[in-house]
Amino acid sequence: MIEQAIEKEREVMFKAFEAKMNDVVEKRDRILTQQLNRSLEERRLEIAAAQEEKETKKPWWNKLFSK
């Protein structure tokens, strides 16, 4: 009887621990996903800016002969 109560309490504690760990892991995953998305967006913007700069930049011979 006491052993069953102890086993039942152990199961309850394990389930609570498991639920807490799942919450922690899910929160960590959400944060990591947000950071990754932010990093990817920053990288996309950097690439777009570099491409735009490359397109607007004149070759050296255009600068030399445009005067």
N, CA, C and O atoms as a MOPAC input file, in Angstrom:
PM7 MOZYME 1SCF
protein

 N      0.81900 1    -1.19100 1     0.00000 1
 C      0.00000 1     0.00000 1     0.00000 1
 C      0.86700 1     1.26100 1     0.00000 1
 O      0.66500 1     2.15100 1    -0.82600 1
 N      1.80800 1     1.33700 1     0.90300 1
 C      2.70400 1     2.48500 1     0.96700 1
 C      3.57300 1     2.52400 1    -0.28500 1
 O      3.85300 1     3.59600 1    -0.82100 1
 N      3.99100 1     1.36400 1    -0.74300 1
 C      4.82000 1     1.28300 1    -1.95100 1
 C      4.06000 1     1.81300 1    -3.16800 1
 O      4.63500 1     2.49300 1    -4.01800 1
 N      2.78300 1     1.50200 1    -3.24600 1
 C      1.96300 1     1.99800 1    -4.35200 1
 C      1.83000 1     3.52000 1    -4.28700 1
 O      1.88500 1     4.19700 1    -5.31400 1
 N      1.65800 1     4.04300 1    -3.10200 1
 C      1.54700 1     5.49400 1    -2.93400 1
 C      2.86200 1     6.16800 1    -3.32500 1
 O      2.86100 1     7.21000 1    -3.98000 1
 N      3.97900 1     5.56900 1    -2.92100 1
 C      5.28900 1     6.11400 1    -3.28000 1
 C      5.47500 1     6.06300 1    -4.79700 1
 O      5.94900 1     7.02300 1    -5.40400 1
 N      5.10000 1     4.94600 1    -5.39700 1
 C      5.22100 1     4.80700 1    -6.85200 1
 C      4.32600 1     5.82200 1    -7.56300 1
 O      4.73800 1     6.42000 1    -8.55700 1
 N      3.11500 1     6.01800 1    -7.06400 1
 C      2.19300 1     6.98800 1    -7.65100 1
 C      2.78600 1     8.39900 1    -7.54000 1
 O      2.75400 1     9.16200 1    -8.50500 1
 N      3.32100 1     8.74300 1    -6.37400 1
 C      3.94600 1    10.05700 1    -6.16900 1
 C      5.14900 1    10.23300 1    -7.09100 1
 O      5.37500 1    11.31500 1    -7.63200 1
 N      5.90200 1     9.18100 1    -7.26100 1
 C      7.06300 1     9.21600 1    -8.14800 1
 C      6.62700 1     9.48900 1    -9.59300 1
 O      7.26200 1    10.26900 1   -10.30200 1
 N      5.55200 1     8.84700 1   -10.01400 1
 C      5.02700 1     9.06800 1   -11.36400 1
 C      4.55700 1    10.50500 1   -11.55600 1
 O      4.81500 1    11.12300 1   -12.58900 1
 N      3.86300 1    11.02800 1   -10.54400 1
 C      3.37800 1    12.40700 1   -10.61000 1
 C      4.56200 1    13.37400 1   -10.71300 1
 O      4.54000 1    14.30600 1   -11.51700 1
 N      5.57800 1    13.14800 1    -9.90700 1
 C      6.76100 1    14.01000 1    -9.92700 1
 C      7.48400 1    13.90500 1   -11.26900 1
 O      7.94300 1    14.91100 1   -11.81000 1
 N      7.58200 1    12.70700 1   -11.79700 1
 C      8.24200 1    12.51800 1   -13.08700 1
 C      7.47800 1    13.22800 1   -14.19300 1
 O      8.08300 1    13.87700 1   -15.04700 1
 N      6.15500 1    13.11000 1   -14.18500 1
 C      5.35000 1    13.77600 1   -15.21000 1
 C      5.47500 1    15.29100 1   -15.10600 1
 O      5.53800 1    15.97800 1   -16.12600 1
 N      5.51200 1    15.81500 1   -13.89000 1
 C      5.68200 1    17.26100 1   -13.71100 1
 C      7.05900 1    17.69900 1   -14.21800 1
 O      7.18500 1    18.72500 1   -14.88600 1
 N      8.07300 1    16.92100 1   -13.89700 1
 C      9.43200 1    17.22100 1   -14.36100 1
 C      9.50000 1    17.17000 1   -15.88400 1
 O     10.10200 1    18.03900 1   -16.51500 1
 N      8.88300 1    16.15500 1   -16.46500 1
 C      8.87400 1    15.99900 1   -17.91500 1
 C      8.16600 1    17.17700 1   -18.59500 1
 O      8.63700 1    17.68500 1   -19.61200 1
 N      7.04200 1    17.60300 1   -18.03400 1
 C      6.30300 1    18.74300 1   -18.59400 1
 C      7.15200 1    20.01000 1   -18.50800 1
 O      7.20100 1    20.79000 1   -19.45900 1
 N      7.81800 1    20.21800 1   -17.37500 1
 C      8.68200 1    21.39300 1   -17.20900 1
 C      9.82400 1    21.36700 1   -18.21700 1
 O     10.13700 1    22.39000 1   -18.82600 1
 N     10.43900 1    20.22200 1   -18.39500 1
 C     11.54100 1    20.10400 1   -19.35500 1
 C     11.05000 1    20.35400 1   -20.77500 1
 O     11.74400 1    21.00200 1   -21.55900 1
 N      9.87500 1    19.85700 1   -21.11700 1
 C      9.31200 1    20.10800 1   -22.44600 1
 C      9.08400 1    21.59200 1   -22.67400 1
 O      9.35800 1    22.11100 1   -23.75700 1
 N      8.57500 1    22.28100 1   -21.64100 1
 C      8.37200 1    23.73000 1   -21.75400 1
 C      9.69900 1    24.45100 1   -21.96700 1
 O      9.79800 1    25.35200 1   -22.80100 1
 N     10.70900 1    24.05300 1   -21.21300 1
 C     12.02100 1    24.69000 1   -21.33100 1
 C     12.60300 1    24.46200 1   -22.72600 1
 O     13.13700 1    25.38600 1   -23.34000 1
 N     12.49900 1    23.24000 1   -23.21900 1
 C     13.03400 1    22.91300 1   -24.54400 1
 C     12.27300 1    23.67500 1   -25.62900 1
 O     12.88500 1    24.19600 1   -26.56100 1
 N     10.96600 1    23.74300 1   -25.51800 1
 C     10.17000 1    24.47200 1   -26.51300 1
 C     10.52400 1    25.95800 1   -26.50700 1
 O     10.64700 1    26.56900 1   -27.56800 1
 N     10.68600 1    26.53400 1   -25.33600 1
 C     11.05900 1    27.94600 1   -25.24100 1
 C     12.43600 1    28.17100 1   -25.86700 1
 O     12.63700 1    29.12700 1   -26.61600 1
 N     13.37200 1    27.29100 1   -25.55700 1
 C     14.71400 1    27.40100 1   -26.12800 1
 C     14.66300 1    27.30000 1   -27.64800 1
 O     15.32700 1    28.06400 1   -28.34800 1
 N     13.87600 1    26.36100 1   -28.15400 1
 C     13.74000 1    26.18900 1   -29.59800 1
 C     13.13800 1    27.42800 1   -30.26200 1
 O     13.58200 1    27.83800 1   -31.33400 1
 N     12.12900 1    28.02300 1   -29.62500 1
 C     11.52800 1    29.24300 1   -30.17600 1
 C     12.54900 1    30.37500 1   -30.23500 1
 O     12.63500 1    31.09200 1   -31.23200 1
 N     13.31600 1    30.52700 1   -29.17000 1
 C     14.33000 1    31.59100 1   -29.12800 1
 C     15.38900 1    31.35100 1   -30.19500 1
 O     15.77200 1    32.27900 1   -30.90700 1
 N     15.85900 1    30.12300 1   -30.31000 1
 C     16.86500 1    29.81300 1   -31.32400 1
 C     16.34000 1    30.04700 1   -32.73700 1
 O     17.05800 1    30.56000 1   -33.59600 1
 N     15.09700 1    29.67300 1   -32.97200 1
 C     14.49300 1    29.87400 1   -34.29000 1
 C     14.37600 1    31.35900 1   -34.59500 1
 O     14.66200 1    31.78300 1   -35.71400 1
 N     13.95900 1    32.15800 1   -33.61200 1
 C     13.85500 1    33.60200 1   -33.81400 1
 C     15.22200 1    34.20900 1   -34.11500 1
 O     15.35600 1    35.04100 1   -35.01200 1
 N     16.23400 1    33.78400 1   -33.35900 1
 C     17.58300 1    34.30600 1   -33.58600 1
 C     18.10100 1    33.90700 1   -34.95500 1
 O     18.72600 1    34.71300 1   -35.64400 1
 N     17.85100 1    32.68500 1   -35.34700 1
 C     18.28200 1    32.22100 1   -36.66600 1
 C     17.58700 1    33.00500 1   -37.77300 1
 O     18.22900 1    33.42000 1   -38.73800 1
 N     16.28400 1    33.20700 1   -37.63800 1
 C     15.54600 1    33.97800 1   -38.64200 1
 C     16.05100 1    35.41600 1   -38.71000 1
 O     16.19400 1    35.97600 1   -39.79700 1
 N     16.32200 1    36.01100 1   -37.54900 1
 C     16.85200 1    37.37100 1   -37.52100 1
 C     18.21200 1    37.43400 1   -38.20700 1
 O     18.48800 1    38.35500 1   -38.97500 1
 N     19.04600 1    36.46000 1   -37.92600 1
 C     20.37700 1    36.40300 1   -38.52500 1
 C     20.28300 1    36.22600 1   -40.04100 1
 O     21.00900 1    36.88300 1   -40.78700 1
 N     19.40500 1    35.35500 1   -40.49300 1
 C     19.22100 1    35.14400 1   -41.93000 1
 C     18.70900 1    36.41100 1   -42.61500 1
 O     19.14900 1    36.74600 1   -43.71400 1
 N     17.78000 1    37.11200 1   -41.96300 1
 C     17.25100 1    38.34300 1   -42.54400 1
 C     18.34200 1    39.41000 1   -42.63500 1
 O     18.43700 1    40.11800 1   -43.63800 1
 N     19.15900 1    39.52400 1   -41.59800 1
 C     20.26900 1    40.47600 1   -41.64000 1
 C     21.23200 1    40.13000 1   -42.77300 1
 O     21.71200 1    41.01400 1   -43.48200 1
 N     21.50300 1    38.86500 1   -42.93200 1
 C     22.40800 1    38.42300 1   -44.00200 1
 C     21.80900 1    38.73100 1   -45.37600 1
 O     22.52000 1    39.17400 1   -46.27700 1
 N     20.51100 1    38.50000 1   -45.53600 1
 C     19.84700 1    38.82100 1   -46.80300 1
 C     19.95300 1    40.31600 1   -47.10900 1
 O     20.20800 1    40.71300 1   -48.24600 1
 N     19.75500 1    41.13100 1   -46.08000 1
 C     19.84900 1    42.57700 1   -46.27200 1
 C     21.27200 1    42.99200 1   -46.64300 1
 O     21.46400 1    43.85900 1   -47.49600 1
 N     22.26400 1    42.37800 1   -46.00800 1
 C     23.65600 1    42.67400 1   -46.33800 1
 C     23.96500 1    42.30300 1   -47.79000 1
 O     24.62500 1    43.05600 1   -48.50600 1
 N     23.48500 1    41.14600 1   -48.20900 1
 C     23.71500 1    40.69100 1   -49.58400 1
 C     23.01400 1    41.63300 1   -50.56600 1
 O     23.58800 1    42.00400 1   -51.59000 1
 N     21.78100 1    42.01700 1   -50.25500 1
 C     21.04100 1    42.93000 1   -51.13600 1
 C     21.75100 1    44.27600 1   -51.23000 1
 O     21.84100 1    44.85600 1   -52.31200 1
 N     22.25200 1    44.77400 1   -50.10800 1
 C     22.96700 1    46.05100 1   -50.11700 1
 C     24.25100 1    45.94500 1   -50.92900 1
 O     24.59400 1    46.86200 1   -51.67500 1
 N     24.95400 1    44.83700 1   -50.78700 1
 C     26.19700 1    44.63900 1   -51.53700 1
 C     25.91000 1    44.54700 1   -53.03900 1
 O     26.65200 1    45.10300 1   -53.84900 1
 N     24.84000 1    43.85200 1   -53.40500 1
 C     24.47900 1    43.74700 1   -54.81800 1
 C     24.07500 1    45.10500 1   -55.38200 1
 O     24.43200 1    45.45300 1   -56.50800 1
 N     23.33300 1    45.86100 1   -54.59300 1
 C     22.91200 1    47.18600 1   -55.04800 1
 C     24.12900 1    48.09500 1   -55.22500 1
 O     24.22500 1    48.83800 1   -56.20200 1
 N     25.04200 1    48.02700 1   -54.28000 1
 C     26.26100 1    48.83400 1   -54.38100 1
 C     27.07600 1    48.43000 1   -55.60200 1
 O     27.63800 1    49.27900 1   -56.29400 1
 N     27.13400 1    47.14400 1   -55.85600 1
 C     27.88700 1    46.64700 1   -57.00700 1
 C     27.25700 1    47.13000 1   -58.31300 1
 O     27.96000 1    47.49000 1   -59.25700 1
 N     25.91700 1    47.13400 1   -58.35400 1
 C     25.21300 1    47.56200 1   -59.56600 1
 C     25.35900 1    49.06400 1   -59.80300 1
 O     25.44200 1    49.50500 1   -60.94900 1
 N     25.39000 1    49.83900 1   -58.74200 1
 C     25.46700 1    51.29100 1   -58.90300 1
 C     26.89900 1    51.78300 1   -59.04600 1
 O     27.12100 1    52.91500 1   -59.47500 1
 N     27.84500 1    50.97700 1   -58.70500 1
 C     29.24500 1    51.36700 1   -58.78500 1
 C     29.70800 1    51.30700 1   -60.24400 1
 O     29.53000 1    50.29300 1   -60.92000 1
 N     30.29900 1    52.39400 1   -60.71400 1
 C     30.76200 1    52.43900 1   -62.09400 1
 C     32.14000 1    51.78000 1   -62.20200 1
 O     32.95100 1    51.86500 1   -61.28000 1
 N     32.38900 1    51.13300 1   -63.31900 1
 C     33.74500 1    50.60900 1   -63.53700 1
 C     34.73400 1    51.77300 1   -63.61200 1
 O     34.35400 1    52.90100 1   -63.92700 1
 N     35.97300 1    51.49400 1   -63.32700 1
 C     37.00000 1    52.55200 1   -63.27700 1
 C     37.16300 1    53.26800 1   -64.60800 1
 O     37.45200 1    54.46400 1   -64.65000 1
 N     36.97400 1    52.51400 1   -65.71600 1
 C     37.16000 1    53.17300 1   -67.01700 1
 C     36.02700 1    54.15700 1   -67.31300 1
 O     36.25000 1    55.15300 1   -68.00200 1
 N     34.81900 1    53.90200 1   -66.80700 1
 C     33.71900 1    54.86600 1   -66.96400 1
 C     34.02800 1    56.14900 1   -66.20500 1
 O     33.77300 1    57.24900 1   -66.69700 1
 N     34.57700 1    56.00300 1   -65.00400 1
 C     34.94800 1    57.18000 1   -64.24000 1
 C     36.03700 1    57.98600 1   -64.96700 1
 O     36.00600 1    59.21600 1   -64.98500 1
 N     36.98500 1    57.27900 1   -65.55500 1
 C     38.10600 1    57.92300 1   -66.21300 1
 C     37.66600 1    58.66400 1   -67.47700 1
 O     38.10200 1    59.79100 1   -67.71000 1
 N     36.80800 1    58.04500 1   -68.29500 1
 C     36.43200 1    58.61300 1   -69.57400 1
 C     35.13100 1    59.41300 1   -69.56700 1
 O     34.73000 1    59.94700 1   -70.60100 1
 N     34.48000 1    59.50000 1   -68.43200 1
 C     33.20600 1    60.22800 1   -68.39900 1
 C     33.41100 1    61.73800 1   -68.28900 1
 O     32.45400 1    62.50000 1   -68.42200 1
 N     34.61900 1    62.16800 1   -68.05300 1
 C     34.88500 1    63.61800 1   -67.91200 1
 C     35.08400 1    64.31200 1   -69.19400 1
 O     35.31300 1    65.52100 1   -69.21200 1

